[in-house]
Amino acid sequence: MKFNYKIIGLSTVFALMLSGCERSFEDLERDPNRPVTAPASLVLKGIEMDMYANTGTPFSDEMRWNQFYAINYNYYGNNEYQWSTFDDHYPTLKNVVKMEEEARRAGAAEVNVYSALGKFFRAFFIDQMSVRAGDLPMSEALLGLENLNPKYDSQKDVYMQILTWLDQSNAEMTSLIAAGDTKVTGDFYLGEDLKKWQKVVNGFRLRMLIRLSKKENEAGMNVKSQFAEIISNPAKYPIMAGMDDNLEFEFNIFNKYPSNPDNFGFDATRQNMAQTYVGLLTARKDPRVMVTTEPAGAQLKAGKLPSDFSAFIAASSGEDLSDMSNKAGKDNGAGFAPGEYSFQSRSRYYSNYTGENTFIIGYPELCFNIAEGINRGWATGSAEDWYKKGIKASQEFYGVKTGALTMTYSKTGGRASTDFVNYTINFNFDEYYAQPLVKYAGNTVAGLEQIVTQKYLAFFMNSGMEAYFNYRRTGFPKFMTGVGTGNSGRIAVRWQYPLTERTTNEANYKAAIQSQFSGKDDINDLIWLSK
């Protein structure tokens, strides 16, 4: 057998060793199996998921703070307004920057579908933080190693920039649509259709203008004129025309609705409904309460029918937690659900994994926002027409419309189909609307309260904490307080800044706290938006 050997000289060996030593430490520590780039379409999916998952999901803490439901078992939580820091959305915003970079790296023009959406996402997530806390790092944020200690921008400057981003986003979308560039690859909300996204962007801009209602006369912001321009120029600023235009999260057997058959035993009896929500519906004889809520077992045992609005009774969010627990667990005997309070509908929320779609930015809110702007004198038009459109859109989402309606409740509070009983009620929208509590009172404070109250009802289990933000802004509807809400019987009005700001951006953090709140990062101090 013959072997062939190739002898490598010492000089060659040394040359190879030297070439290996010339690689930098950064090169050596880089993992060749870990990708450092990703298509913009893939990054987009993560950003879109964060819009739903990190801003307040159905039956979350946020929905307790909206006073839609209450928890009656303190091992799993409470109903107190004693929160601390807001959720940090800067990691998501870094992904927005990366999405834009990846689009350009792949050859996209400077203005492209991802750049247009990027401006909207900046506005959305910056608002989510600033609306909770106040001033915010913005103009110097997201610069990476260029600036590790960004200054805080005033909340006024933050919202002026938010409005600018949204106007720029709309303008970029207009030019892209005109050029036939409308496909948003990777989008799972709106069928990859940029034209639908443009409607959402302008609807969100109306939300931001309404957010600024206390600043309608603030110099340089032009809140009223911007609102009027959007309403009066639909060709330039298209807006949502119906429920098909909603930006909403749709559940499936993988991404399950938070209340579903898997967790019935975990939370169904620990989560009773809140009277702020239920009481507004029953006072208006609104069948939406029969869709979302069970009649109270104690009321049925007392002889009331499930079709009686008075059979729906919920707990005040301010009730002592031990009292609420005792009343929620009261034994009403065989054939009746336990408790003195109504719980969430067993048939709607615990019979399947898909529940109902969750709005992030929805058409009913748009209608009520337009109605409110007209009520305030910001634009011409009929506030009543938009108010009625909003009510109808919300009711029809729950299947409530003129005619005979079939409702379902659980006899024993269980989720088995054998426990479910159907009953029928007759509904007529005109008769519903004719009630003094519902019929629009005109462009007055009373009319404004009606608009915001119906908007609150339409926000049930969707749109994050918009129900609370509208309450904080207007005082409508009145939230319930007491020992159960903690915080000395007060509804907190802001969040603290994240701990990371105090430890890694201390000087700028302290300066922001001093300028806004005299040096105290307190959940009971008013932010600029609320003054």
ZATIRO-864697 format. One record per residue (C-alpha): y, z, x; residue in one letter; chain. Coordinates in nm, 4 decimals, always signed. Layout:
<recs>
Y,Z,X,A,A
...
</recs>
This chain:
<recs>
+0.0000,+0.0000,+0.0000,M,A
+0.3381,-0.0930,+0.1366,K,A
+0.6544,+0.0982,+0.0707,F,A
+1.0048,-0.0385,+0.1203,N,A
+1.2671,+0.2171,+0.2142,Y,A
+1.6385,+0.1650,+0.2095,K,A
+1.8069,+0.3843,+0.4620,I,A
+2.1565,+0.5016,+0.3721,I,A
+2.3765,+0.5757,+0.6668,G,A
+2.5612,+0.9026,+0.7101,L,A
+2.8938,+0.7289,+0.6695,S,A
+2.7882,+0.6025,+0.3303,T,A
+2.6807,+0.9509,+0.2230,V,A
+3.0106,+1.1009,+0.3302,F,A
+3.1988,+0.8264,+0.1469,A,A
+3.0137,+0.9056,-0.1736,L,A
+3.0804,+1.2765,-0.1318,M,A
+3.4485,+1.2188,-0.0767,L,A
+3.4789,+0.9916,-0.3793,S,A
+3.3175,+1.2635,-0.5942,G,A
+3.5584,+1.5240,-0.4605,C,A
+3.8557,+1.3064,-0.5551,E,A
+3.7895,+1.3572,-0.9289,R,A
+4.0276,+1.6092,-1.0830,S,A
+3.9137,+1.9348,-1.2363,F,A
+4.0272,+1.8023,-1.5763,E,A
+3.7972,+1.5014,-1.5329,D,A
+3.5058,+1.7207,-1.4360,L,A
+3.5447,+1.9564,-1.7317,E,A
+3.5699,+1.6748,-1.9868,R,A
+3.2566,+1.6567,-2.2037,D,A
+3.1428,+1.2894,-2.2066,P,A
+2.9452,+1.3548,-2.5251,N,A
+3.2442,+1.4789,-2.7241,R,A
+3.4752,+1.2136,-2.8730,P,A
+3.8466,+1.2423,-2.8081,V,A
+3.9526,+0.9763,-3.0574,T,A
+3.8718,+0.9111,-3.4216,A,A
+3.9719,+0.6458,-3.6711,P,A
+4.2835,+0.7319,-3.8712,A,A
+4.0726,+0.6926,-4.1862,S,A
+3.8438,+0.9740,-4.0752,L,A
+4.1301,+1.2085,-3.9863,V,A
+4.2826,+1.1362,-4.3273,L,A
+3.9769,+1.2765,-4.5045,K,A
+4.0215,+1.6148,-4.3385,G,A
+4.3913,+1.6262,-4.4268,I,A
+4.3169,+1.5410,-4.7879,E,A
+4.0497,+1.8099,-4.8068,M,A
+4.2978,+2.0670,-4.6776,D,A
+4.5356,+1.9773,-4.9620,M,A
+4.2780,+2.1134,-5.2044,Y,A
+4.0900,+2.3765,-5.0071,A,A
+4.3775,+2.5574,-4.8341,N,A
+4.6449,+2.5838,-5.1022,T,A
+4.4765,+2.7792,-5.3847,G,A
+4.1484,+2.6776,-5.5464,T,A
+4.0330,+2.7610,-5.9030,P,A
+3.9460,+3.1291,-5.9594,F,A
+4.0807,+3.2231,-5.6159,S,A
+4.3185,+3.5036,-5.5177,D,A
+4.6053,+3.2652,-5.5859,E,A
+4.4964,+3.2247,-5.9464,M,A
+4.4967,+3.6026,-5.9908,R,A
+4.8518,+3.6082,-5.8567,W,A
+4.9318,+3.3359,-6.1121,N,A
+4.7969,+3.5862,-6.3693,Q,A
+4.5433,+3.3441,-6.5134,F,A
+4.2561,+3.5871,-6.4624,Y,A
+4.2012,+3.9376,-6.3244,A,A
+3.9273,+4.1025,-6.1251,I,A
+3.7842,+4.4268,-6.2610,N,A
+3.5588,+4.5410,-5.9760,Y,A
+3.7406,+4.6671,-5.6677,N,A
+3.4549,+4.5991,-5.4267,Y,A
+3.5441,+4.2287,-5.4538,Y,A
+3.9203,+4.2605,-5.4710,G,A
+4.2070,+4.3756,-5.6861,N,A
+4.5091,+4.2431,-5.8731,N,A
+4.7738,+4.3792,-5.6399,E,A
+5.0714,+4.1898,-5.5043,Y,A
+5.0259,+4.3375,-5.1587,Q,A
+4.9545,+4.0179,-4.9689,W,A
+5.0632,+3.9781,-4.6082,S,A
+5.0859,+3.6466,-4.4197,T,A
+5.0843,+3.2909,-4.5489,F,A
+4.8178,+3.0369,-4.4516,D,A
+4.9072,+2.8523,-4.1327,D,A
+4.9096,+2.4767,-4.2025,H,A
+5.0214,+2.3691,-3.8548,Y,A
+4.6628,+2.2775,-3.7540,P,A
+4.6577,+2.0338,-4.0462,T,A
+4.9997,+1.9021,-3.9477,L,A
+4.8653,+1.8395,-3.5960,K,A
+4.5982,+1.6268,-3.7585,N,A
+4.8721,+1.4363,-3.9407,V,A
+5.0284,+1.3574,-3.6031,V,A
+4.6867,+1.2534,-3.4702,K,A
+4.6241,+1.0328,-3.7744,M,A
+4.9491,+0.8463,-3.7088,E,A
+4.8695,+0.8129,-3.3376,E,A
+4.5206,+0.6812,-3.4052,E,A
+4.6541,+0.4222,-3.6490,A,A
+4.8925,+0.2888,-3.3852,R,A
+4.6264,+0.3071,-3.1137,R,A
+4.4075,+0.0852,-3.3311,A,A
+4.6830,-0.1756,-3.3449,G,A
+4.8746,-0.0860,-3.6604,A,A
+5.2460,-0.1644,-3.6767,A,A
+5.4987,+0.1169,-3.6465,E,A
+5.5265,+0.1232,-4.0265,V,A
+5.1796,+0.1353,-4.1782,N,A
+4.9973,+0.3068,-4.4615,V,A
+4.9217,+0.6109,-4.2450,Y,A
+5.2798,+0.6506,-4.1252,S,A
+5.3993,+0.6369,-4.4863,A,A
+5.1435,+0.8951,-4.5950,L,A
+5.2155,+1.1029,-4.2851,G,A
+5.5707,+1.1669,-4.4019,K,A
+5.4401,+1.2811,-4.7403,F,A
+5.1851,+1.5148,-4.5779,F,A
+5.4565,+1.6625,-4.3560,R,A
+5.6652,+1.7355,-4.6650,A,A
+5.3680,+1.8783,-4.8552,F,A
+5.2412,+2.1222,-4.5915,F,A
+5.5840,+2.2288,-4.4631,I,A
+5.6763,+2.3136,-4.8221,D,A
+5.3544,+2.5134,-4.8651,Q,A
+5.4659,+2.7412,-4.5816,M,A
+5.8414,+2.7540,-4.6301,S,A
+5.8238,+2.8205,-5.0047,V,A
+5.6255,+3.1327,-4.9209,R,A
+5.8188,+3.2740,-4.6252,A,A
+6.1618,+3.1169,-4.5727,G,A
+6.2915,+2.9615,-4.2488,D,A
+6.0270,+2.7745,-4.0522,L,A
+5.9716,+2.6038,-3.7160,P,A
+6.0081,+2.2351,-3.7971,M,A
+6.2345,+2.0172,-3.5826,S,A
+6.0854,+2.1538,-3.2583,E,A
+5.7314,+2.2052,-3.3947,A,A
+5.4260,+1.9873,-3.3277,L,A
+5.5480,+1.8860,-2.9800,L,A
+5.2488,+2.0309,-2.7983,G,A
+5.3121,+2.1335,-2.4397,L,A
+5.6659,+1.9952,-2.4603,E,A
+5.7732,+2.3042,-2.6537,N,A
+5.5505,+2.6076,-2.6955,L,A
+5.8266,+2.8187,-2.8513,N,A
+5.9893,+2.6176,-3.1295,P,A
+6.3025,+2.7525,-3.2927,K,A
+6.3142,+2.8210,-3.6648,Y,A
+6.5083,+2.5817,-3.8861,D,A
+6.6985,+2.7256,-4.1805,S,A
+6.5270,+2.6852,-4.5152,Q,A
+6.8133,+2.4641,-4.6287,K,A
+6.7527,+2.2299,-4.3363,D,A
+6.3780,+2.2427,-4.4033,V,A
+6.4213,+2.1221,-4.7604,Y,A
+6.6782,+1.8619,-4.6681,M,A
+6.4218,+1.7225,-4.4226,Q,A
+6.1452,+1.7399,-4.6837,I,A
+6.3564,+1.5313,-4.9206,L,A
+6.4358,+1.2859,-4.6401,T,A
+6.0678,+1.2460,-4.5492,W,A
+5.9796,+1.1767,-4.9124,L,A
+6.2547,+0.9165,-4.9480,D,A
+6.1388,+0.7501,-4.6254,Q,A
+5.7780,+0.7603,-4.7413,S,A
+5.8714,+0.5841,-5.0638,N,A
+6.0735,+0.3219,-4.8762,A,A
+5.7891,+0.2500,-4.6327,E,A
+5.5410,+0.2229,-4.9191,M,A
+5.7704,-0.0221,-5.0977,T,A
+5.7820,-0.2519,-4.7931,S,A
+5.4071,-0.2281,-4.7351,L,A
+5.3265,-0.3013,-5.1010,I,A
+5.5616,-0.5997,-5.0972,A,A
+5.3695,-0.7333,-4.7955,A,A
+5.0362,-0.6826,-4.9721,G,A
+4.9345,-0.3980,-4.7406,D,A
+4.8072,-0.1457,-4.9964,T,A
+4.4630,-0.0327,-4.8791,K,A
+4.4481,+0.3282,-4.7559,V,A
+4.1082,+0.3302,-4.5887,T,A
+3.9497,+0.6736,-4.6018,G,A
+4.1377,+0.7994,-4.9079,D,A
+3.9099,+0.9739,-5.1581,F,A
+4.1768,+1.0762,-5.4107,Y,A
+4.3336,+0.7566,-5.5413,L,A
+4.0849,+0.4799,-5.4702,G,A
+4.2543,+0.3840,-5.1407,E,A
+4.5460,+0.2460,-5.3451,D,A
+4.8891,+0.2889,-5.1842,L,A
+5.0612,+0.1962,-5.5111,K,A
+4.9168,+0.5069,-5.6750,K,A
+5.0158,+0.7167,-5.3763,W,A
+5.3750,+0.5995,-5.4143,Q,A
+5.3823,+0.7434,-5.7670,K,A
+5.2508,+1.0742,-5.6348,V,A
+5.5146,+1.0829,-5.3597,V,A
+5.7961,+1.0413,-5.6104,N,A
+5.6411,+1.2922,-5.8475,G,A
+5.6225,+1.5420,-5.5635,F,A
+5.9869,+1.4729,-5.4800,R,A
+6.0771,+1.5692,-5.8369,L,A
+5.8805,+1.8929,-5.7838,R,A
+6.0867,+1.9616,-5.4722,M,A
+6.4150,+1.8983,-5.6531,L,A
+6.3131,+2.1336,-5.9328,I,A
+6.2100,+2.3812,-5.6603,R,A
+6.5766,+2.3712,-5.5551,L,A
+6.7166,+2.4476,-5.9014,S,A
+6.9034,+2.7550,-5.7767,K,A
+7.0680,+2.5295,-5.5161,K,A
+7.1757,+2.2514,-5.7495,E,A
+7.5354,+2.2828,-5.6289,N,A
+7.4552,+2.3425,-5.2615,E,A
+7.6782,+2.1323,-5.0364,A,A
+7.5077,+1.8338,-4.8779,G,A
+7.1838,+1.8546,-5.0785,M,A
+7.2766,+1.6336,-5.3757,N,A
+6.9964,+1.7800,-5.5859,V,A
+7.1244,+1.6556,-5.9211,K,A
+7.2151,+1.3058,-5.8047,S,A
+6.8802,+1.2572,-5.6312,Q,A
+6.6983,+1.3667,-5.9458,F,A
+6.9044,+1.1310,-6.1635,A,A
+6.8465,+0.8378,-5.9275,E,A
+6.4683,+0.8750,-5.9427,I,A
+6.4656,+0.9018,-6.3219,I,A
+6.7021,+0.6095,-6.3724,S,A
+6.5438,+0.3662,-6.1258,N,A
+6.1670,+0.3384,-6.1843,P,A
+6.1534,+0.0050,-6.0044,A,A
+6.2624,+0.1725,-5.6814,K,A
+6.0947,+0.5054,-5.7524,Y,A
+5.7774,+0.4488,-5.9581,P,A
+5.6303,+0.7686,-6.1018,I,A
+5.3032,+0.8663,-6.2681,M,A
+5.2596,+0.7151,-6.6145,A,A
+4.9570,+0.9131,-6.7328,G,A
+4.6597,+1.1278,-6.6397,M,A
+4.4932,+0.8395,-6.4542,D,A
+4.7677,+0.8705,-6.1919,D,A
+4.6962,+1.2359,-6.1124,N,A
+4.6332,+1.3472,-5.7573,L,A
+4.3295,+1.5611,-5.8330,E,A
+4.0141,+1.6924,-5.6694,F,A
+3.6898,+1.5918,-5.8381,E,A
+3.3847,+1.8132,-5.7928,F,A
+3.0208,+1.7143,-5.7472,N,A
+2.6878,+1.8801,-5.6689,I,A
+2.7898,+1.9128,-5.3030,F,A
+3.1539,+2.0152,-5.3437,N,A
+3.0952,+2.2501,-5.6360,K,A
+3.3467,+2.3920,-5.8778,Y,A
+3.4075,+2.7537,-5.7666,P,A
+3.2640,+2.8925,-6.0919,S,A
+2.9178,+2.7408,-6.1268,N,A
+2.5560,+2.8354,-6.2104,P,A
+2.4894,+2.9524,-5.8545,D,A
+2.7423,+3.2347,-5.8633,N,A
+2.7231,+3.3411,-6.2282,F,A
+2.5572,+3.6700,-6.1359,G,A
+2.8063,+3.7289,-5.8586,F,A
+3.1396,+3.6980,-6.0373,D,A
+3.1085,+3.6119,-6.4070,A,A
+3.1354,+3.9716,-6.5328,T,A
+3.3793,+4.0783,-6.2610,R,A
+3.6406,+3.8225,-6.3572,Q,A
+3.7967,+3.8728,-6.6976,N,A
+4.0913,+3.6747,-6.8239,M,A
+4.4545,+3.7856,-6.7835,A,A
+4.6712,+3.8535,-7.0856,Q,A
+4.9729,+3.6670,-6.9467,T,A
+4.7808,+3.3410,-6.9898,Y,A
+4.5697,+3.4260,-7.2951,V,A
+4.8531,+3.5918,-7.4858,G,A
+5.0821,+3.2903,-7.4560,L,A
+4.8120,+3.0646,-7.5986,L,A
+4.7083,+3.2907,-7.8875,T,A
+5.0710,+3.3510,-7.9879,A,A
+5.1054,+2.9727,-8.0251,R,A
+4.7658,+2.9273,-8.1931,K,A
+4.6791,+2.6886,-7.9118,D,A
+4.3120,+2.5773,-7.9031,P,A
+4.3203,+2.5496,-7.5257,R,A
+4.2358,+2.9199,-7.5239,V,A
+3.9098,+2.8443,-7.7046,M,A
+3.8178,+2.5844,-7.4436,V,A
+3.8828,+2.7934,-7.1323,T,A
+3.8065,+3.1402,-7.2655,T,A
+3.5383,+3.3364,-7.4506,E,A
+3.6271,+3.5477,-7.7562,P,A
+3.6061,+3.9182,-7.6716,A,A
+3.2700,+4.0710,-7.7629,G,A
+3.4310,+4.3827,-7.9095,A,A
+3.6453,+4.1707,-8.1409,Q,A
+3.3448,+3.9786,-8.2714,L,A
+3.1543,+4.3021,-8.3260,K,A
+3.4521,+4.4264,-8.5281,A,A
+3.4027,+4.1322,-8.7636,G,A
+3.6350,+3.8641,-8.6332,K,A
+3.5215,+3.5041,-8.6084,L,A
+3.5289,+3.3084,-8.2826,P,A
+3.7735,+3.0750,-8.4567,S,A
+4.0233,+3.3629,-8.4952,D,A
+4.2903,+3.3448,-8.2286,F,A
+4.3173,+3.7220,-8.2499,S,A
+3.9590,+3.7466,-8.1195,A,A
+4.0829,+3.6432,-7.7762,F,A
+4.2104,+3.9500,-7.5933,I,A
+4.2597,+3.9772,-7.2184,A,A
+4.3610,+4.2463,-6.9707,A,A
+4.7089,+4.3083,-6.8376,S,A
+4.7153,+4.2346,-6.4648,S,A
+4.8977,+4.5654,-6.4310,G,A
+4.6207,+4.7737,-6.5850,E,A
+4.4562,+5.0431,-6.3757,D,A
+4.1519,+4.8848,-6.2152,L,A
+3.9089,+5.1589,-6.3168,S,A
+4.0275,+5.1388,-6.6791,D,A
+3.9912,+4.7615,-6.6737,M,A
+3.6414,+4.7924,-6.5309,S,A
+3.5328,+5.0375,-6.8011,N,A
+3.6722,+4.8238,-7.0809,K,A
+3.5325,+4.5005,-6.9343,A,A
+3.1847,+4.6492,-6.9153,G,A
+3.1748,+4.8199,-7.2547,K,A
+2.8384,+4.7802,-7.4273,D,A
+2.8870,+4.6180,-7.7679,N,A
+2.5200,+4.6245,-7.8631,G,A
+2.2578,+4.3580,-7.9110,A,A
+2.3841,+4.0144,-8.0074,G,A
+2.7355,+4.0641,-7.8690,F,A
+2.8879,+3.9992,-7.5306,A,A
+2.9901,+4.3154,-7.3484,P,A
+3.3499,+4.4174,-7.3004,G,A
+3.6779,+4.4533,-7.4799,E,A
+3.8161,+4.1518,-7.2959,Y,A
+3.7722,+3.7777,-7.2961,S,A
+3.6032,+3.6130,-6.9984,F,A
+3.6121,+3.2559,-6.8724,Q,A
+3.4141,+3.0099,-7.0846,S,A
+3.0449,+3.0258,-6.9989,R,A
+2.9755,+2.6749,-7.1279,S,A
+3.2666,+2.5088,-6.9491,R,A
+3.2492,+2.6793,-6.6119,Y,A
+2.8928,+2.8046,-6.5658,Y,A
+2.6798,+2.5284,-6.7180,S,A
+2.7254,+2.2737,-6.4405,N,A
+2.8608,+2.2241,-6.0901,Y,A
+3.1513,+1.9945,-6.1706,T,A
+3.3621,+2.2155,-6.3966,G,A
+3.6894,+2.0317,-6.4404,E,A
+3.9058,+1.8299,-6.2029,N,A
+4.1698,+2.0303,-6.0197,T,A
+4.5192,+1.8835,-6.0129,F,A
+4.7134,+1.8986,-5.6902,I,A
+5.0052,+1.6999,-5.8303,I,A
+4.9551,+1.6171,-6.1976,G,A
+5.1146,+1.4173,-6.4767,Y,A
+5.1738,+1.7162,-6.7121,P,A
+5.3810,+1.8885,-6.4434,E,A
+5.5795,+1.5681,-6.3919,L,A
+5.6622,+1.5564,-6.7634,C,A
+5.7796,+1.9169,-6.7674,F,A
+5.9803,+1.8699,-6.4475,N,A
+6.1634,+1.5741,-6.5982,I,A
+6.2201,+1.7728,-6.9184,A,A
+6.3619,+2.0607,-6.7150,E,A
+6.5954,+1.8358,-6.5181,G,A
+6.7318,+1.6853,-6.8380,I,A
+6.7610,+2.0339,-6.9904,N,A
+6.9729,+2.1350,-6.6916,R,A
+7.1967,+1.8299,-6.7300,G,A
+7.0795,+1.6575,-6.4143,W,A
+6.9901,+1.3307,-6.5897,A,A
+7.0236,+1.1606,-6.9240,T,A
+6.7333,+1.1216,-7.1630,G,A
+6.5356,+1.3243,-7.4118,S,A
+6.4040,+1.6505,-7.2720,A,A
+6.2103,+1.6980,-7.5941,E,A
+6.0201,+1.3714,-7.5539,D,A
+5.9067,+1.4635,-7.2025,W,A
+5.8277,+1.8187,-7.3147,Y,A
+5.6016,+1.6858,-7.5902,K,A
+5.4364,+1.4398,-7.3517,K,A
+5.3553,+1.7255,-7.1163,G,A
+5.2017,+1.9398,-7.3911,I,A
+4.9931,+1.6526,-7.5246,K,A
+4.8714,+1.5513,-7.1795,A,A
+4.7604,+1.9057,-7.0998,S,A
+4.5947,+1.9611,-7.4362,Q,A
+4.4109,+1.6300,-7.4240,E,A
+4.2766,+1.7192,-7.0782,F,A
+4.0915,+1.9990,-7.2599,Y,A
+3.9893,+1.7712,-7.5454,G,A
+4.2479,+1.9166,-7.7845,V,A
+4.3963,+1.6559,-8.0151,K,A
+4.4522,+1.6057,-8.3851,T,A
+4.1280,+1.6284,-8.5817,G,A
+3.8182,+1.8469,-8.6051,A,A
+3.7391,+2.0150,-8.2730,L,A
+3.4010,+2.1548,-8.1753,T,A
+3.4217,+2.4707,-7.9658,M,A
+3.1468,+2.6669,-7.7930,T,A
+3.1098,+3.0338,-7.7087,Y,A
+2.8331,+3.2544,-7.5694,S,A
+2.6980,+3.5146,-7.8126,K,A
+2.5825,+3.7555,-7.5428,T,A
+2.8039,+3.6580,-7.2519,G,A
+2.5207,+3.4751,-7.0763,G,A
+2.5044,+3.1159,-6.9603,R,A
+2.1721,+3.0115,-7.1133,A,A
+2.2051,+2.7260,-7.3594,S,A
+2.0233,+2.9361,-7.6187,T,A
+2.3182,+3.1787,-7.6115,D,A
+2.5703,+2.9082,-7.6953,F,A
+2.7042,+2.8735,-8.0493,V,A
+2.9256,+2.5910,-8.1708,N,A
+3.2037,+2.6309,-8.4233,Y,A
+3.4660,+2.3936,-8.5600,T,A
+3.8401,+2.4267,-8.5992,I,A
+4.0904,+2.1773,-8.7351,N,A
+4.3918,+2.0950,-8.5229,F,A
+4.7051,+1.9001,-8.6061,N,A
+4.9556,+1.8473,-8.3282,F,A
+5.2519,+1.8096,-8.5628,D,A
+5.1734,+2.1437,-8.7260,E,A
+5.1242,+2.3023,-8.3855,Y,A
+5.4557,+2.1631,-8.2645,Y,A
+5.6432,+2.2801,-8.5745,A,A
+5.5872,+2.6464,-8.4805,Q,A
+5.9119,+2.8192,-8.3727,P,A
+5.7577,+2.9235,-8.0416,L,A
+5.6693,+2.5619,-7.9635,V,A
+5.9334,+2.3366,-8.1201,K,A
+6.1932,+2.2528,-7.8578,Y,A
+6.5049,+2.4656,-7.8964,A,A
+6.7334,+2.2133,-7.7314,G,A
+6.8996,+2.1974,-7.3911,N,A
+6.9528,+2.5719,-7.3803,T,A
+6.8055,+2.8651,-7.1920,V,A
+6.5607,+2.9084,-7.4812,A,A
+6.4568,+2.5460,-7.4412,G,A
+6.4186,+2.5943,-7.0664,L,A
+6.1897,+2.8921,-7.1265,E,A
+5.9733,+2.6784,-7.3547,Q,A
+5.9450,+2.4041,-7.0927,I,A
+5.8520,+2.6407,-6.8109,V,A
+5.6095,+2.8338,-7.0334,T,A
+5.4222,+2.5198,-7.1325,Q,A
+5.4237,+2.4101,-6.7683,K,A
+5.2652,+2.7451,-6.6811,Y,A
+4.9883,+2.6875,-6.9364,L,A
+4.9266,+2.3394,-6.7954,A,A
+4.8931,+2.4867,-6.4445,F,A
+4.5811,+2.6868,-6.5407,F,A
+4.3474,+2.6867,-6.2386,M,A
+4.5260,+2.3972,-6.0676,N,A
+4.8236,+2.3057,-5.8463,S,A
+4.7845,+2.6067,-5.6189,G,A
+5.0548,+2.8669,-5.6796,M,A
+5.3013,+2.6450,-5.8629,E,A
+5.2727,+2.8720,-6.1698,A,A
+5.3896,+3.1686,-5.9612,Y,A
+5.6600,+2.9679,-5.7831,F,A
+5.8042,+2.8626,-6.1198,N,A
+5.7926,+3.2224,-6.2437,Y,A
+5.9695,+3.3427,-5.9288,R,A
+6.2336,+3.0733,-5.9705,R,A
+6.3038,+3.1184,-6.3423,T,A
+6.1515,+3.4479,-6.4602,G,A
+5.9398,+3.2526,-6.7122,F,A
+5.6929,+3.3462,-6.8394,P,A
+5.7268,+3.7198,-6.7822,K,A
+5.4485,+3.8471,-6.5542,F,A
+5.2806,+4.1777,-6.6336,M,A
+5.3078,+4.4679,-6.3914,T,A
+5.1806,+4.8236,-6.3606,G,A
+4.9705,+5.0419,-6.1396,V,A
+4.7138,+4.7628,-6.1124,G,A
+4.9562,+4.5192,-5.9503,T,A
+5.0489,+4.7724,-5.6813,G,A
+5.3627,+4.7184,-5.4740,N,A
+5.5421,+4.9924,-5.6734,S,A
+5.5154,+4.7872,-5.9897,G,A
+5.6878,+4.4849,-5.8361,R,A
+5.5793,+4.1231,-5.8076,I,A
+5.6152,+4.0340,-5.4406,A,A
+5.8601,+3.7507,-5.3765,V,A
+5.7603,+3.6217,-5.0322,R,A
+5.4927,+3.6274,-4.7611,W,A
+5.5135,+3.7510,-4.4032,Q,A
+5.4912,+3.5177,-4.1061,Y,A
+5.1529,+3.4805,-3.9305,P,A
+5.0656,+3.7240,-3.6534,L,A
+5.0563,+3.4346,-3.4071,T,A
+5.4308,+3.3875,-3.4532,E,A
+5.4920,+3.7496,-3.3612,R,A
+5.2769,+3.7270,-3.0485,T,A
+5.3366,+3.3752,-2.9143,T,A
+5.6857,+3.2907,-3.0443,N,A
+5.8299,+3.6400,-3.0520,E,A
+6.1935,+3.5728,-2.9660,A,A
+6.2370,+3.2971,-3.2247,N,A
+6.0410,+3.4966,-3.4830,Y,A
+6.2634,+3.8015,-3.4386,K,A
+6.5771,+3.5890,-3.4567,A,A
+6.4565,+3.4325,-3.7835,A,A
+6.3723,+3.7703,-3.9364,I,A
+6.7062,+3.9133,-3.8289,Q,A
+6.9089,+3.6253,-3.9713,S,A
+6.7230,+3.6227,-4.3037,Q,A
+6.6180,+3.9805,-4.3728,F,A
+6.8094,+4.2061,-4.1319,S,A
+6.5087,+4.2385,-3.9057,G,A
+6.2401,+4.3330,-4.1592,K,A
+5.9544,+4.0948,-4.2451,D,A
+5.9075,+4.2294,-4.5987,D,A
+5.7253,+4.0780,-4.8978,I,A
+5.9951,+4.2067,-5.1343,N,A
+6.2967,+4.0372,-4.9732,D,A
+6.4378,+3.7225,-5.1308,L,A
+6.4232,+3.3945,-4.9423,I,A
+6.7098,+3.1449,-4.9501,W,A
+6.5407,+2.9417,-5.2267,L,A
+6.5483,+3.2430,-5.4574,S,A
+6.9107,+3.3460,-5.4056,K,A
</recs>
